[in-house]
Amino acid sequence: MVKELIEEAVGSGCRRAVACATLEISIRTYQRWTRENHSACGDQRKTAKRAAPANKLSEAERERIRSVANSPEFASLPPSQIVPALADRQQFFGSESSFYRVLRAAAQQHHRGRAKKPVSRKVTTHCAREPNRLWSWDITWLPSAVKGQYYYWYMILDVFSRKIVGHEVQLAESAELAAQLMCKASLAEGLAGRKVVLHSDNGSPMKGATMLATLEQLGVAASFSRPRVSNDNAYAESLFRTCKYRPNYPRKPFGSVEEARVWTLQFVRWYNQQHKHSGLKFVPPNERHNGTAQVILARRRQVYQAAKERHPERWSGEVRNWTLKDEVWLNPERIEPERIKQAA
């Protein structure tokens, strides 16, 4: 009928493209319809109404699947067990996927049984635009001279500046000791009145009642890595690697906890004050933390610019980029750009 209407309009002097546009079809669609053997292809438009597939379940069959799944015998079983049980009785009302699809359409595909419903973890994405906004912490083992015994190094890191803001070596691993360290770090950095996020993995000291209560009292928001995602707390893990792969890291186990404390104190002083961090354009974390890093980087750029002016033939492009980013993200790749803006 559409082809007849278009031909009638064209015969009356109308342009074929205008006639097609009036009927809301493209000229290419009309040309395809006028080809030979087009009837075998049918209407291929996405908006065309098509007959139901031959393998589609009828409404009666869908109702039978719902009634069987909701019967007292099968009400507490998933389709993966219902279908084989029916097959043992020489009955087949639909495949497992059909059962799931019908129940999902009826809003009946949900968690059943006394077991807790699986929890989908919130994405651990945070952004820091200044120091003391996003901290990360973890615990690592330090070997002792006694076989089977370890010392525990508690460490809190500022993600924005990479500065170690708190650390202690203890004989045990507990939420109480972690809470004490958090209180000391909070006082040292003056966190009162600031919105701070503390990120960690899912260890028992991190999620202990004493630690969580302390964070609530301090006004610090707790953030945890997702289960079985090993790189959600990458900043703390990277620092521990820096520590244990240092040339002066002891080749032998620590003789006492005091010896371990002395060595970690020396490491923290070197790391915060002297270590030229590759993630900070090779400035020490202390300089980034107190805001003097930009001055240092500006001087470096002047040195590079002067060297280029003396020997421009040795430079094929701009001088090295010594600009630090104004924001640091924790796991930003796990969410869409729109949600990143909301998380900021």
N, C-alpha and C positions, 0 to 999 in steps of 0.2 A: 504494500500500500504506500509506503514511503517513496519507493522508486516511482510509482505512478504519479504521486503528487508532485515530485520534483520534475518529472518529464512534462507534466501539464503546465507547471509554472514556467519552465524553460520555453515551451512552445508558445506561451503568451508573451515572451520577450524578457522574462526575468533571467538574471545571471544565475548560473548553476551554483556558484559558491554562496550567493546570497540566499538562495532557496535552501541549501543545506544548513546554513547558519540559522535560518528561521526555524528549522526542525531540530536544531541542536545536535547536529551530526557534522563531522568534518567531511571535506570534499574527498579525502582519501578513503573514508569509510564508504561513501557512496560509490566510488570507483571500484572498491573491492566487492561490493554487493552486485555490481553489474557484470562482473566477470563470469565466465562459464564455470560450471561446477561449483558455484558458491554455495548452493543449497546444501551440499554435502558437508561444508564446514560450519554452517550455522552462524548465528550472531556472535562474534568474538569480542564485542565490547565488554569492558569490565562491569559496566552498569546494567548489562542486559539481564533480563530475568530468565533463568535457566531451569530446566526441569530437575527435580530432585534426583540425586544419584541412585542408581539401581540398587546399590548396597546399603542405602540409608535405612535405619531402623524405623519402623512405623511407630505411631504413637502408642498403639496397643502393645507392641514389643517393649517400648521404653517403660510403659506402666508396669509390665510384668517384671522387668528388671528391678524397678524400684520396690515393688511389693515383695519380691524375693529377698532383696538386700535388707529390707526393714522387718522381715519376719522375725519372730522371737528366736528362731534357730540360728539365723545368720546376722542378727543385728549387731553383734559385737565382733564380727569377723571382717577382714578386708577382702576386696574382690580377689586378691591373689590366693585366698583360701576358699572363697565361695565357689569360684568356677571349677576347681578340681573336685570339690565335694559333689557338685552337681553332675560332673562328668562320671563320677563313680556310680551314680544312679541312672546312667544312660540318659542324662538330660543336658541340653545345651541351649541356653537362652542368649548368649552373647560372649564375646571374648572378654578378657580382663580389662583391656583398654576401653571396651564398650561400657562395661560396668562403671569404670572410673569416670568416663565421660558423662554418662547419664546421671550419676550421683553428683558430679561437680555442677552440672547444669541445674540440678534441683537444690543446690546449696547444702548437700548432705555429705560432701566429701571433706571431713574434718577429723581431727585427732580423736581417737576412741581408746577406751581402756583407762586404767588407773595410773599408768605411767605419765609423767609430766610431759607436756607438749614441748617439742624442740623449740629452743629460743634462738631467734636470729639476732646475732650480736650487732650492735650499732657500730657503724664505721668509725674507726679511731682516727679521725682527721681533725687536726687542730692547726692554728696559725698563730705565730708570735711575731709582733712587729717591734718589740722592745724587750729588754731583759726582764726577768722575773714575771713572765706571763705564762710560760710553758716549761715545765720541768719534767725530766725523765729520771727514773731511778731503778737500780737493780742491785743484786747481791752476787758476788763471785767468790769462789773458793780459793784460798791460798794454802798451799801444802805446808804441813808441819813436819818436824823431825820424827814424830810418832806416827807409825804406819796406821792408816785408817782414820787419822784425826786431821781436821782442817780448821783453818781460821776463816772467818767470814768478813769480807770487805763490803760494807754498805756504802753506796755512792749515789749522790744526787747531782744531776747535771742540768744546767740551764741550756735548753735547746737553741735559743736565739744566739747566745754568745759562746756556747760550748764550755763555759766555765764550770768547774766543779765547785758547787756552792755548799756542799756538806759531805763528809765522809767519816767513817769510823771502822776499825777492825775489832771484831768481837769474837768471843769463844763459841757463841751459839747463834742460831738463826731464828728470830722470833719477831712477832708484830710489835711487842712492847719495846724492843730495842730500836726498831725502825721508827716508831712513834717518837721516841726520845730524840733521835737524830733529826727528824722532821721539825720538831720544836726548836732545836738549836739552829737549824738552817733558816727557819722562819725569822727568828730573832736577829740573826746575823745579817740577813738581807732586808729586813724591815718590810715584811709582807703585809703588815696590818693595813686593812682597807683595800688591798689589791685583789683582783680576780686572777687567780692562778690555777692552772691545770697541772696535775701531777700524773704522769703517764707511767705505767709499769706493765709487767706481764701478770700472769694469773697465779703466782706463787702464794703459798699460805701466809707468809709475812705481809704480802701486799694487800691481801683481802681479809686479814684478821680483824676482829671486832675492835681491838684497841687502836689499830692503825686507822681504820675508817672513822672511829669516833674522834680521834685527834684531828684528822683532816677536816671533819665537820666543824669542830671548834675553831680551827684556824681559818675557816672559810675557803678551803682549798677543794677544788672539784677533782674527784678521782676519775681516772681514765685507764682502761685495761685493754690489753691486746686481745685479739680474737683467738679462740682456741685453734691450735694447730697452725697458726700463722707466725712463723718464727721471726720474721723481719718487721713486726709491728713496733718493736722497741729497739730499732736499729742504732739509735744514737748511743745508748748505754752499752750495747754489745760492741760497737766500734771502739769505744773508749777503752773497754777492757782488753781488746786486742792490742791497742796502742800500748797499753801498760805491759802486757805480758810478752810482747815482742820487742821491748826496748833492749838495747845492747847490755845495759847494766841490770837487767832483771836477774835476780839470784838463780844460779844454776842448781843450787842445793835448797832443800826445804828450809823454811824459817825455823830457827831454834826455839823461839818463844814468841808469844803474842806481842811482847814489847818490841822485839826485833821487827816483826811484821808492821807494827804501827810506825816505827821510825822510817822504814823504807817507803811505805805508802805516803807518809807526810812529805818526804823528799820528792817523791814522784809528783804529788799534787802541786807542790810549789813550782817545780820545773814546768809542769803542764800548763798551769795557769799563767805563769809569768814569762816563760822563755820559749815554750813550744810554738813554732810558727805553723799554725794550723792550716792545712791545705783547703779546708772548707771555709776558711775565713780570709782567703787571699793572702795567706801566710803572715798573719798577725797573731799575737798571743791572745788567748781568750780573755784575759783581764782587760786588754785594750778595747776589745769589742764590748765588754761588759760595762766599762765606765764611759764609753762614748768617744774615746780618742782614736779609734781605728781609722776613721775617715781622714784625720789629719795626717797620719802616717802614710796612708795610701795616696793622698794628694801629693805628698813630697816625693813618693816613688814615681808618680806620673811625671812630675817636673824633671826628675833625673833622666827618665826615659826620653822625654821630649827634648831635653837639652842634647842628649846623645844623638838623637835623630837630626837635630839642626846642625850638629858638627859634621856628621857624615850621612847626609840624606841618601847617598847611593847605596848604603847598606840596608836600607829599609824598603820593603816592598809594599807596605801598607801602613795602617795606623799603629801607634804604639800599643803596648800591652794594656788590656783592660784591667784596671785596678779598682773597679767600682764594686762595692758590696751591695747585695740585694737588701731591701728594706724589710723584707718579711721572710720568715722561715716556716716551711710547712712540714707537718708530720703526716706522712702517708697521703699526699695530695692526689696521687694518681688513682685512688680507689673510688672517687666520686666524680660526677659530671661538673662542668664549669659552673652551672647555675647553682648547684648545691655547695660548691666551694665558696661562692660569694656569701651564701647563707651561713656557712660555718665560720666565716671570718667575723 
